[in-house]
Amino acid sequence: MIKVIIVDDEPRICKLIANLAPWDELGMEVVGIAHNGVDALKLIQSQDPQIVVTDVRMPGLDGLELIEQATQDNPDLEFILISGYEEFAYAQRAMSFGVKDYLSKPINRDNLSLALTRAREAVQARERQRALEDEYANIHKDEAKIRASFLRDLILLGPDELLATEMEAVNQSYYFHFHEGAFRIIIIQIDPMQPTKAKGIGAQQGAVLASSLQSAAYEVEIAELNGNFYVLVNYDPKIGSTIKALLQKNLMEFKTSLSPLGFMVTFGCGAEVPSLSELQLSLDTAKAAVNERILQGAGQIIVQDEHTPRSITDDERFLKLYKKLTKAIELLHVDMVSKAIRDLKAELLKGLSEDSWLSGSALKSLVREIVNTYYIILRTNNVRLEDGEAERAAWEEALDHAYSLDLLFAELIKGITASLTRIAEGETKRHAEKIALAKRYVEEHYMENITLEDLGEYLGFNPSYFSTLFKKETGTSFVEYLSRVRMEKAKELLKETDLKIQDICLMVGYNDVRYFRKLFARSTGLSPNEYRRIFA
């Protein structure tokens, strides 16, 4: 069972969360409840939970401080942040600590269950990753897998101790035959020209490339990851021109084989570095080289010797348009979002002719930032998105394979438009269901003191929004609708019973008989007594 701790300075909120979620169904158990950040930190240390549901505002140690301190000891903790304040700034700061979900009060069962499900998936994904790492650690006999693990670990996990190890130790541990000389990483980027899966495409050509390079180099290793191929080459610096010639020859063979199948092939060559310890630079520049195909064009060898990341939003011209786009996303307005993206693209095209620092990597980073901001805003505003994780994965894959600036921004607009359209359709259906529920509630509780605030809270809307939504869906205000229902019930009682007017007044939800008579006359054109004489 996955262990969960609940933290909120209001005991009733803790009790609500503890009773609201289907814990057994989710495979979870609540192992502790705390009412302040200090006690929560002690609980986390003693109970070792995987998930913590915590409020933002608490005495002593608030939610964000709790997250910051707790993740220092256990960076794998999954936090779900709750707050009565719908402030985007809180969500942004929380996201910087690795928080994946931000829920606004009042909390409902669906949103809580969805957040817990996502947290569970993250916990399980980490467990699978650990199992995978354990599997790698237990491999002793399969030399090919051990060799491949070196390059995969470098790509997935970063350099850390991997590149700090002496070359001879790497050779012994990973069955390599590295020599003193030059090292370079080449990424073979395979992009589908039509929506399709590129995984597995080019494996045969990749093996041919490795074999071709092996004829001239000291050592070659190739690894396939997410449909692309990463090639590590160790060679004598004197034969650098030979290596480039072999790459050019193999690129032509790749293109001959894959172009008829609808794939673009680009070789991104990282910087040539003199030692294993500097291999991260070659990997980073190889990634930057691949990203440059957006500006330089796909289907060629692109060499990148240096990489100095810079954020596009550091420039005031682009920051202003980015903020405009963010505002459009907050409004969930498809046309405004599309126009904001097109305006940003136009300014970037203008900037490309003026600013030498604009790069393919900067553009890719900007697009990733827009996608991240989009999903943060959705979660901040409790917008539900069915199959949201699958949709995001497919969208990000399409963006990763965008091999031109036009295609990159077309995929960005396409992804946001499709998502916002689905949200609008879902919201329309959900709103219709909520209004039907509101009308049914009025039919069943018209005799009670029903207020706009009470019904809005019952349905999970703030009063102002509920009032606007009710009128939009029904064509009449909530107060008018409630009065109409009560008048219809009063007419039934006048026709079918001999009850006194004051009794009927109370039975349909009014305490003031004079006010009831006034409303009835306004509704029917008759006094209650006149109506009874005519229709009873």
BAKE-860872 format. One record per residue (C-alpha): residue number from 1; residue in one letter; z, y, x. Coordinates in nm, 4 decimals. Each point is the difference from the previous one (the first is absolute). Layout:
<pts>
  pos  code         Z         Y         X
  NUM     a         Z         Y         X
...
</pts>
This chain:
<pts>
  pos  code         Z         Y         X
    1     m    0.0000    0.0000    0.0000
    2     i   -0.0756    0.3537    0.1136
    3     k    0.3206    0.2049    0.0255
    4     v    0.0139    0.3453   -0.1617
    5     i    0.2561    0.2832    0.0208
    6     i    0.0156    0.2818   -0.2591
    7     v    0.1259    0.3464    0.1017
    8     d    0.0642    0.2920   -0.2377
    9     d    0.2924    0.2381   -0.0439
   10     e   -0.0233   -0.0511   -0.3785
   11     p    0.1514   -0.3395   -0.0953
   12     r   -0.1991   -0.0069   -0.3239
   13     i   -0.3284    0.0241    0.1950
   14     c    0.1091   -0.2884    0.2234
   15     k    0.0886   -0.2026   -0.3080
   16     l   -0.3338    0.0890   -0.1630
   17     i   -0.1999   -0.1175    0.3029
   18     a    0.2106   -0.3157    0.0330
   19     n   -0.0675   -0.0879   -0.3653
   20     l   -0.3594    0.1220   -0.0209
   21     a   -0.1898   -0.2101    0.2540
   22     p   -0.0884   -0.3694   -0.0533
   23     w    0.1718   -0.1023    0.3245
   24     d   -0.0370   -0.3784   -0.0366
   25     e   -0.3656    0.0340   -0.0907
   26     l   -0.0553    0.2163    0.3087
   27     g    0.1881   -0.2444    0.2231
   28     m    0.2675    0.2581    0.0779
   29     e    0.3754    0.0441   -0.0286
   30     v    0.2161    0.3130    0.0067
   31     v    0.2546   -0.0547    0.2785
   32     g    0.1715    0.3371   -0.0144
   33     i    0.0302    0.3388   -0.1692
   34     a    0.1118    0.3228    0.1706
   35     h    0.0609    0.3488   -0.1367
   36     n   -0.0470    0.1988    0.3212
   37     g   -0.2024   -0.0215    0.3194
   38     v    0.2927   -0.0846    0.2291
   39     d    0.1053   -0.3044   -0.2053
   40     a   -0.3648   -0.0985   -0.0341
   41     l   -0.0423   -0.0037    0.3777
   42     k    0.3017   -0.2323    0.0312
   43     l   -0.1409   -0.2269   -0.2718
   44     i   -0.3361   -0.0152    0.1758
   45     q    0.1702   -0.0996    0.3252
   46     s    0.2135   -0.2694   -0.1658
   47     q   -0.2467   -0.1432   -0.2538
   48     d   -0.3260    0.0318    0.1985
   49     p   -0.2222    0.0644   -0.3052
   50     q   -0.3783    0.0138    0.0097
   51     i   -0.0329    0.2686   -0.2709
   52     v    0.2080    0.3115   -0.0757
   53     v   -0.0450    0.2033   -0.3198
   54     t    0.1582    0.3414    0.0662
   55     d    0.0357    0.3433   -0.1558
   56     v   -0.1021    0.3134    0.1948
   57     r    0.2956    0.2266   -0.0759
   58     m    0.3435   -0.1468    0.0841
   59     p    0.3231    0.1329    0.1521
   60     g    0.0762   -0.0611    0.3665
   61     l   -0.3258   -0.1602    0.1031
   62     d   -0.3064    0.0611   -0.2171
   63     g   -0.2796   -0.2495   -0.0617
   64     l   -0.2331    0.1268    0.2716
   65     e    0.2803    0.0064    0.2606
   66     l    0.0980   -0.3518   -0.1072
   67     i   -0.3571   -0.1191    0.0521
   68     e   -0.0227    0.1694    0.3399
   69     q    0.3253   -0.1570    0.1266
   70     a   -0.0488   -0.3442   -0.1549
   71     t   -0.3535   -0.0421    0.1368
   72     q    0.1229    0.0700    0.3534
   73     d    0.1824   -0.3348   -0.0125
   74     n   -0.2447   -0.1795   -0.2280
   75     p   -0.3494    0.1541   -0.0111
   76     d   -0.1157   -0.2794   -0.2316
   77     l    0.2156    0.1173   -0.2929
   78     e   -0.2013    0.0802   -0.3128
   79     f    0.1230    0.3098   -0.1852
   80     i   -0.0778    0.1100   -0.3555
   81     l    0.0970    0.3649   -0.0472
   82     i    0.1108    0.1322   -0.3403
   83     s    0.0624    0.3584   -0.1025
   84     g    0.0310    0.2290   -0.2957
   85     y   -0.2022    0.2580    0.1883
   86     e   -0.3776   -0.0474   -0.0016
   87     e   -0.0510    0.1700    0.3351
   88     f   -0.3025   -0.0956    0.2052
   89     a    0.1770    0.1117    0.3199
   90     y    0.2654   -0.2707   -0.0430
   91     a   -0.2703   -0.2648   -0.0365
   92     q   -0.1827    0.1235    0.3098
   93     r    0.3141   -0.0029    0.2144
   94     a    0.1025   -0.3397   -0.1374
   95     m   -0.3469   -0.1403    0.0758
   96     s    0.0417    0.1111    0.3625
   97     f    0.2985   -0.2375    0.0190
   98     g   -0.2118   -0.2852   -0.1359
   99     v    0.1090    0.0228   -0.3655
  100     k   -0.2724   -0.1507   -0.2175
  101     d    0.1232    0.0951   -0.3474
  102     y    0.1460    0.3138   -0.1573
  103     l    0.1194   -0.0279   -0.3615
  104     s    0.0971    0.2913   -0.2219
  105     k    0.2753   -0.0174   -0.2598
  106     p    0.0112   -0.1125   -0.2767
  107     i   -0.0666   -0.3422    0.1502
  108     n   -0.1759   -0.2514   -0.2211
  109     r   -0.0314   -0.3763    0.0348
  110     d   -0.3748   -0.0040    0.0746
  111     n    0.0065    0.2548    0.2836
  112     l    0.3122   -0.1545    0.1532
  113     s   -0.1455   -0.3520   -0.0174
  114     l   -0.3274    0.1216    0.1520
  115     a    0.1819    0.1710    0.2879
  116     l    0.2149   -0.3083    0.0626
  117     t   -0.3100   -0.2206   -0.0074
  118     r   -0.1676    0.2166    0.2649
  119     a    0.3137   -0.0086    0.2127
  120     r    0.0166   -0.3782   -0.0360
  121     e   -0.3647   -0.0288    0.1096
  122     a    0.0764    0.2114    0.3076
  123     v    0.3013   -0.2198    0.0846
  124     q   -0.2062   -0.3151   -0.0448
  125     a   -0.2865    0.1427    0.2059
  126     r    0.2431    0.0696    0.2844
  127     e    0.1351   -0.3526   -0.0241
  128     r   -0.3543   -0.1343    0.0203
  129     q   -0.0626    0.2224    0.3029
  130     r    0.3131   -0.1342    0.1680
  131     a   -0.1101   -0.3540   -0.0791
  132     l   -0.3379    0.0808    0.1551
  133     e    0.1662    0.1392    0.3104
  134     d    0.2175   -0.3104    0.0196
  135     e   -0.3112   -0.2114   -0.0274
  136     y   -0.1558    0.1882    0.2900
  137     a    0.3199   -0.0463    0.2018
  138     n   -0.0091   -0.3760   -0.0589
  139     i   -0.3566   -0.0455    0.1173
  140     h    0.0083   -0.1702    0.3408
  141     k   -0.3009   -0.2264    0.0230
  142     d   -0.2851    0.1801   -0.1707
  143     e   -0.1343    0.2187    0.2797
  144     a   -0.2627    0.1723   -0.2139
  145     k    0.2578    0.1125   -0.2554
  146     i    0.2326    0.1256    0.2711
  147     r   -0.2793    0.2005    0.1622
  148     a   -0.1027    0.1468   -0.3359
  149     s    0.3616    0.0877   -0.0803
  150     f    0.0095    0.2401    0.2963
  151     l   -0.2772    0.2170   -0.1399
  152     r    0.1162   -0.0309   -0.3619
  153     d    0.3549    0.0982    0.0936
  154     l   -0.1317    0.3013    0.1898
  155     i   -0.2028    0.1094   -0.3055
  156     l    0.2626   -0.0716   -0.2664
  157     l    0.3317    0.0569    0.1739
  158     g   -0.0812    0.2534    0.2718
  159     p    0.0569   -0.0234    0.3755
  160     d    0.3800    0.0053    0.0403
  161     e    0.1001   -0.2723    0.2478
  162     l   -0.3414   -0.1664   -0.0215
  163     l   -0.1701    0.2379    0.2422
  164     a    0.3104    0.0622    0.2114
  165     t   -0.0214   -0.3595    0.1216
  166     e   -0.1477   -0.0626    0.3452
  167     m   -0.3614   -0.1199   -0.0095
  168     e    0.0866   -0.3313    0.1669
  169     a    0.2656   -0.0679   -0.2638
  170     v   -0.2536    0.0772   -0.2747
  171     n   -0.2463   -0.2394    0.1610
  172     q    0.2596   -0.2773    0.0063
  173     s    0.1351    0.0619   -0.3510
  174     y   -0.3348    0.0465   -0.1747
  175     y   -0.2317   -0.2176    0.2111
  176     f   -0.2068    0.2969    0.1192
  177     h   -0.1683    0.0579    0.3357
  178     f    0.0275    0.3760    0.0229
  179     h   -0.0856    0.1652    0.3326
  180     e    0.0690    0.3412    0.1446
  181     g   -0.2860    0.2208   -0.1145
  182     a   -0.1102    0.1657   -0.3225
  183     f    0.1072   -0.0772   -0.3566
  184     r   -0.1720    0.1119   -0.3180
  185     i    0.0265   -0.0721   -0.3724
  186     i   -0.3080    0.0029   -0.2201
  187     i    0.0206   -0.0087   -0.3796
  188     i   -0.2930   -0.1488   -0.1869
  189     q    0.0057    0.1836   -0.3335
  190     i   -0.1913   -0.1765   -0.2780
  191     d   -0.0553    0.2092   -0.3128
  192     p   -0.1603   -0.1317   -0.3196
  193     m   -0.2680    0.2306   -0.1373
  194     q    0.0881   -0.1219   -0.3497
  195     p    0.3466   -0.0897   -0.1374
  196     t    0.0723   -0.3475    0.1354
  197     k    0.2402   -0.1848    0.2244
  198     a   -0.0853    0.0243    0.3697
  199     k    0.2582   -0.2578    0.1069
  200     g   -0.1494   -0.2858    0.1985
  201     i   -0.3309    0.1811    0.0510
  202     g   -0.1030    0.0185    0.3648
  203     a    0.2280   -0.2750    0.1338
  204     q   -0.2896   -0.1838    0.1625
  205     q   -0.1399    0.3195    0.1534
  206     g    0.3491    0.0914    0.1241
  207     a    0.0273   -0.3317    0.1800
  208     v   -0.3419    0.0577    0.1578
  209     l    0.1108    0.3464    0.1159
  210     a    0.3176   -0.1412    0.1562
  211     s   -0.2015   -0.2664    0.1789
  212     s   -0.2530    0.2574    0.1205
  213     l    0.2704    0.2285    0.1411
  214     q    0.1806   -0.2949    0.1558
  215     s   -0.3014   -0.0581    0.2228
  216     a    0.0686    0.3305    0.1769
  217     a    0.3691    0.0725   -0.0599
  218     y    0.3236   -0.1450    0.1374
  219     e    0.1382   -0.0643   -0.3456
  220     v   -0.0971    0.0514   -0.3653
  221     e    0.2025   -0.0515   -0.3172
  222     i   -0.1132    0.0646   -0.3572
  223     a    0.2059    0.0203   -0.3189
  224     e   -0.1128    0.0430   -0.3616
  225     l    0.2115    0.2236   -0.2218
  226     n   -0.0832    0.1322   -0.3475
  227     g   -0.3683   -0.0737    0.0424
  228     n   -0.0345    0.1761    0.3365
  229     f   -0.0033   -0.1455    0.3504
  230     y    0.2113    0.1249    0.2904
  231     v   -0.1258   -0.0867    0.3467
  232     l    0.2152    0.0316    0.3137
  233     v   -0.1985    0.0016    0.3256
  234     n    0.1375   -0.0098    0.3563
  235     y   -0.2636    0.0626    0.2656
  236     d   -0.0795    0.1450    0.3404
  237     p   -0.0448    0.3785   -0.0454
  238     k   -0.3137   -0.0214    0.2134
  239     i   -0.1841   -0.1900   -0.2762
  240     g    0.0785    0.2481   -0.2786
  241     s   -0.3718    0.0655   -0.0518
  242     t   -0.0615   -0.3751   -0.0343
  243     i    0.2691   -0.0243   -0.2689
  244     k   -0.1591    0.2882   -0.1920
  245     a   -0.3439   -0.1611    0.0257
  246     l    0.1389   -0.3272   -0.1381
  247     l    0.1629    0.1902   -0.2850
  248     q   -0.3285    0.1723   -0.0837
  249     k   -0.1834   -0.3344    0.0029
  250     n    0.2592   -0.1615   -0.2267
  251     l    0.0052    0.2966   -0.2376
  252     m   -0.3704   -0.0515   -0.0591
  253     e    0.0633   -0.3697   -0.0695
  254     f    0.2786    0.0897   -0.2444
  255     k   -0.2265    0.2447   -0.1810
  256     t   -0.2877   -0.2471   -0.0120
  257     s    0.2268   -0.2619   -0.1567
  258     l    0.2096    0.2147   -0.2348
  259     s   -0.2224    0.2883   -0.1127
  260     p   -0.2091   -0.2256   -0.2285
  261     l    0.3284   -0.1136   -0.1590
  262     g    0.0953    0.3593   -0.0819
  263     f    0.2419    0.0817    0.2828
  264     m    0.0217    0.2891    0.2459
  265     v    0.1331   -0.0819    0.3476
  266     t    0.1623    0.2496    0.2389
  267     f    0.1553   -0.0688    0.3405
  268     g    0.2959    0.2282    0.0739
  269     c    0.0759   -0.0055    0.3731
  270     g    0.3430    0.1136    0.1090
  271     a    0.0809    0.1655    0.3303
  272     e   -0.0265   -0.2039    0.3189
  273     v    0.3568   -0.0320    0.1348
  274     p    0.1153   -0.1316    0.3400
  275     s    0.2870   -0.2237   -0.1155
  276     l    0.1393   -0.2054   -0.2881
  277     s    0.2847    0.2467   -0.0418
  278     e   -0.2524    0.2661   -0.1106
  279     l   -0.1818   -0.2248   -0.2466
  280     q    0.1453    0.1869   -0.2991
  281     l   -0.2092    0.3031    0.1004
  282     s   -0.3140   -0.2132   -0.0059
  283     l    0.0923   -0.1361   -0.3440
  284     d    0.0722    0.3485   -0.1392
  285     t   -0.3251    0.1427    0.1352
  286     a   -0.1956   -0.3022   -0.1279
  287     k    0.1355    0.0722   -0.3499
  288     a   -0.0915    0.3670    0.0440
  289     a   -0.3497   -0.1013    0.1125
  290     v   -0.0473   -0.2115   -0.3135
  291     n    0.1130    0.2930   -0.2146
  292     e   -0.2569    0.2243    0.1685
  293     r   -0.2774   -0.1965   -0.1763
  294     i    0.0846    0.2188   -0.3014
  295     l   -0.1414    0.2995    0.1896
  296     q   -0.2327   -0.1529    0.2610
  297     g   -0.1490   -0.2721   -0.2188
  298     a    0.0548   -0.3750   -0.0210
  299     g   -0.2097   -0.2686    0.1672
  300     q    0.0517    0.1060    0.3621
  301     i    0.2378   -0.0255    0.2954
  302     i    0.2511    0.2854   -0.0026
  303     v    0.2153    0.0537    0.3094
  304     q    0.3259    0.1939   -0.0210
  305     d    0.1884    0.0711    0.3231
  306     e    0.2820    0.2108   -0.1403
  307     h    0.1760    0.0485   -0.3308
  308     t    0.2147    0.3003   -0.0897
  309     p    0.1043   -0.0311   -0.3655
  310     r    0.0138    0.3238   -0.1982
  311     s    0.0679    0.0472   -0.3701
  312     i   -0.2642    0.1819   -0.2027
  313     t    0.2708    0.1498   -0.2205
  314     d    0.1396    0.1847    0.3037
  315     d   -0.2941    0.2373   -0.0509
  316     e    0.0752    0.2642   -0.2651
  317     r   -0.3557   -0.0148   -0.1419
  318     f    0.0278   -0.3686   -0.0813
  319     l    0.3704    0.0103   -0.0921
  320     k   -0.0708    0.2428   -0.2854
  321     l   -0.2637   -0.2338   -0.1474
  322     y    0.2228   -0.3030    0.0567
  323     k    0.2797    0.1664   -0.1987
  324     k   -0.2493    0.0783   -0.2770
  325     l   -0.0961   -0.3677   -0.0059
  326     t    0.3661   -0.1054   -0.0103
  327     k    0.0574    0.2297   -0.2989
  328     a   -0.2994   -0.1494   -0.1809
  329     i    0.1366   -0.3493    0.0639
  330     e    0.3404    0.1034   -0.1383
  331     l   -0.1775    0.1052   -0.3221
  332     l   -0.1832   -0.3382   -0.0077
  333     h   -0.3172    0.1960   -0.0827
  334     v   -0.3130   -0.1973    0.0980
  335     d   -0.2463    0.2908    0.0081
  336     m    0.2382    0.2283    0.1914
  337     v    0.0689   -0.2738    0.2559
  338     s   -0.3717   -0.0735    0.0496
  339     k   -0.0797    0.3701    0.0442
  340     a    0.2897    0.0482    0.2433
  341     i   -0.1242   -0.2919    0.2126
  342     r   -0.3562    0.1367   -0.0016
  343     d    0.1272    0.3458    0.1012
  344     l    0.2014   -0.1534    0.2838
  345     k   -0.3027   -0.1986    0.1164
  346     a   -0.2186    0.3133   -0.0046
  347     e    0.2510    0.1879    0.2153
  348     l    0.0216   -0.2951    0.2399
  349     l   -0.3797   -0.0094    0.0343
  350     k    0.0110    0.3693    0.0821
  351     g    0.2811   -0.0633    0.2480
  352     l   -0.1923   -0.2773    0.1760
  353     s   -0.2524    0.2551    0.1191
  354     e    0.2740    0.2338    0.1221
  355     d    0.2906   -0.2150    0.1238
  356     s   -0.0471   -0.2523    0.2782
  357     w    0.3418   -0.1576   -0.0665
  358     l   -0.0984   -0.1398   -0.3425
  359     s   -0.0496   -0.3732    0.0430
  360     g   -0.0601   -0.3180   -0.1963
  361     s    0.3621   -0.1000    0.0591
  362     a    0.1244    0.3340   -0.1361
  363     l   -0.2131   -0.0492   -0.3114
  364     k    0.1257   -0.3553   -0.0506
  365     s    0.3606    0.1197    0.0424
  366     l   -0.0584    0.2740   -0.2573
  367     v   -0.1368   -0.2494   -0.2522
  368     r    0.2939   -0.2357    0.0591
  369     e    0.2376    0.2945   -0.0529
  370     i   -0.1732    0.0856   -0.3295
  371     v    0.0288   -0.3607   -0.1198
  372     n    0.3695   -0.0158    0.0972
  373     t    0.0696    0.3317   -0.1729
  374     y   -0.1777   -0.1227   -0.3132
  375     y    0.2228   -0.3063   -0.0318
  376     i    0.3160    0.1955    0.0865
  377     i   -0.0778    0.2436   -0.2832
  378     l   -0.0608   -0.2859   -0.2439
  379     r    0.3361   -0.1574    0.0833
  380     t    0.1813    0.3342   -0.0026
  381     n   -0.1233    0.0595   -0.3549
  382     n    0.0683   -0.3592   -0.1114
  383     v   -0.3689   -0.0599   -0.0724
  384     r   -0.0529   -0.3707   -0.0529
  385     l   -0.3055   -0.1618    0.1543
  386     e   -0.0812   -0.3592   -0.0907
  387     d   -0.1158   -0.2017    0.3033
  388     g    0.0696    0.3114    0.2064
  389     e    0.0539   -0.1824    0.3300
  390     a   -0.3236   -0.2010   -0.0347
  391     e   -0.1900    0.3132   -0.1007
  392     r    0.1329    0.1905    0.3005
  393     a   -0.0845   -0.2839    0.2410
  394     a   -0.3592   -0.0163   -0.1284
  395     w   -0.0330    0.3788    0.0158
  396     e    0.1345    0.0224    0.3557
  397     e   -0.2327   -0.2809    0.1093
  398     a   -0.2977    0.1921   -0.1400
  399     l    0.1145    0.3121    0.1877
  400     d    0.0456   -0.1987    0.3229
  401     h   -0.3611   -0.1170   -0.0244
  402     a   -0.1443    0.3433   -0.0805
  403     y   -0.2388    0.0566    0.2913
  404     s   -0.1072    0.3581   -0.0757
  405     l    0.1656    0.3229   -0.1103
  406     d   -0.1891   -0.0028   -0.3306
  407     l    0.1039   -0.3584   -0.0705
  408     l    0.3619    0.0674    0.1016
  409     f    0.0394    0.2838   -0.2497
  410     a   -0.2036   -0.1802   -0.2660
  411     e    0.2415   -0.2947    0.0230
  412     l    0.2963    0.2394   -0.0094
  413     i   -0.1264    0.1632   -0.3215
  414     k   -0.1004   -0.3362   -0.1477
  415     g    0.3436   -0.1517    0.0661
  416     i    0.2007    0.2919   -0.1400
  417     t   -0.2323    0.0389   -0.3002
  418     a    0.0227   -0.3692   -0.0881
  419     s    0.3773    0.0013    0.0385
  420     l    0.0553    0.3191   -0.2019
  421     t   -0.2339   -0.1257   -0.2735
  422     r    0.1985   -0.3222   -0.0263
  423     i    0.3233    0.1984   -0.0084
  424     a   -0.1357    0.2261   -0.2760
  425     e   -0.1089   -0.3010   -0.2062
  426     g    0.3353   -0.1671    0.0524
  427     e    0.1905    0.3195   -0.0793
  428     t   -0.2023    0.0509   -0.3200
  429     k    0.0812   -0.3517   -0.1145
  430     r    0.3639    0.0326    0.1050
  431     h    0.0353    0.3349   -0.1757
  432     a   -0.1484   -0.1391   -0.3213
  433     e    0.2483   -0.2871    0.0146
  434     k    0.2890    0.2399    0.0632
  435     i   -0.0963    0.2259   -0.2925
  436     a   -0.0332   -0.3029   -0.2275
  437     l    0.3493   -0.1000    0.1125
  438     a    0.1269    0.3531   -0.0708
  439     k   -0.1470   -0.0048   -0.3514
  440     r    0.1534   -0.3394   -0.0671
  441     y    0.3348    0.1277    0.1257
  442     v   -0.0194    0.2949   -0.2407
  443     e   -0.0878   -0.2349   -0.2883
  444     e    0.3108   -0.2054    0.0745
  445     h    0.2442    0.2804    0.0901
  446     y   -0.1128    0.2972   -0.2111
  447     m    0.3447    0.0129   -0.1651
  448     e    0.1647    0.0697    0.3379
  449     n    0.0224    0.3232    0.1992
  450     i   -0.3137   -0.0570    0.2111
  451     t   -0.0749    0.2621    0.2662
  452     l   -0.3037    0.0489    0.2187
  453     e    0.2227   -0.0425    0.3057
  454     d    0.1466   -0.3311   -0.1186
  455     l   -0.3354   -0.1524   -0.0878
  456     g   -0.1600    0.1258    0.3216
  457     e    0.2765   -0.1620    0.2055
  458     y   -0.0347   -0.3223   -0.2025
  459     l   -0.3708   -0.0122    0.0877
  460     g    0.0397    0.1140    0.3632
  461     f   -0.1560    0.3478   -0.0392
  462     n    0.1497    0.3442    0.0483
  463     p    0.0228    0.1912   -0.3336
  464     s   -0.2692    0.2564    0.0812
  465     y   -0.2542   -0.2614    0.1083
  466     f    0.0836   -0.2247   -0.2963
  467     s   -0.0455    0.2904   -0.2435
  468     t   -0.3433    0.0823    0.1448
  469     l   -0.1045   -0.3653    0.0099
  470     f    0.1139   -0.0662   -0.3586
  471     k   -0.2043    0.2902   -0.1357
  472     k   -0.3031   -0.1034    0.2056
  473     e    0.0132   -0.3599   -0.1273
  474     t    0.0905    0.0694   -0.3658
  475     g   -0.1356    0.3481   -0.0696
  476     t    0.3399    0.1197   -0.1186
  477     s    0.3261    0.1023    0.1626
  478     f    0.2897   -0.2428    0.0226
  479     v    0.2175    0.2202   -0.2243
  480     e   -0.2745    0.0155   -0.2648
  481     y   -0.0508   -0.3760    0.0170
  482     l    0.3734   -0.0712   -0.0358
  483     s    0.0210    0.2391   -0.2966
  484     r   -0.3013   -0.1647   -0.1667
  485     v    0.1512   -0.3475    0.0338
  486     r    0.3299    0.1227   -0.1431
  487     m   -0.1730    0.1711   -0.2934
  488     e   -0.1919   -0.3198   -0.0806
  489     k    0.3256   -0.1970    0.0007
  490     a    0.1636    0.2657   -0.2190
  491     k   -0.2867   -0.0198   -0.2506
  492     e    0.0412   -0.3786   -0.0200
  493     l    0.3727    0.0334   -0.0669
  494     l   -0.0577    0.2691   -0.2645
  495     k   -0.2534   -0.2169   -0.1810
  496     e    0.1791   -0.3345    0.0281
  497     t    0.3734    0.0826   -0.0194
  498     d    0.2473    0.2138   -0.1953
  499     l    0.1800    0.1138    0.3146
  500     k    0.1253    0.3575    0.0164
  501     i   -0.2063    0.2523    0.1943
  502     q    0.2805    0.0514    0.2553
  503     d    0.0172   -0.3764    0.0593
  504     i   -0.3758   -0.0235    0.0515
  505     c    0.0240    0.2978    0.2340
  506     l    0.2473   -0.1889    0.2209
  507     m   -0.1953   -0.3265   -0.0212
  508     v   -0.3138    0.1586    0.1452
  509     g    0.1796    0.1693    0.2900
  510     y    0.0994    0.3460   -0.1252
  511     n    0.3542    0.1365   -0.0263
  512     d   -0.0887    0.3288   -0.1714
  513     v   -0.1104   -0.0450   -0.3638
  514     r   -0.1371    0.3540   -0.0268
  515     y   -0.2125   -0.0532    0.3117
  516     f   -0.1187   -0.3358   -0.1365
  517     r   -0.1017    0.1588   -0.3317
  518     k   -0.1909    0.2718    0.1866
  519     l   -0.1892   -0.2526    0.2175
  520     f   -0.0755   -0.2207   -0.3010
  521     a   -0.1410    0.2902   -0.1993
  522     r   -0.2110    0.1069    0.2984
  523     s   -0.1333   -0.3545    0.0358
  524     t   -0.0725   -0.0787   -0.3681
  525     g   -0.0088    0.3336   -0.1784
  526     l    0.2800   -0.1283   -0.2254
  527     s    0.3762   -0.0076    0.0100
  528     p    0.1613   -0.3475    0.0285
  529     n    0.1053    0.0138   -0.3671
  530     e   -0.3483    0.1048   -0.1152
  531     y   -0.1561   -0.2784    0.2068
  532     r    0.2340   -0.2581   -0.1571
  533     r   -0.0763    0.1206   -0.3548
  534     i   -0.3752   -0.0222    0.0583
  535     f   -0.0306   -0.3222    0.2025
  536     a    0.3080   -0.2101   -0.0792
</pts>
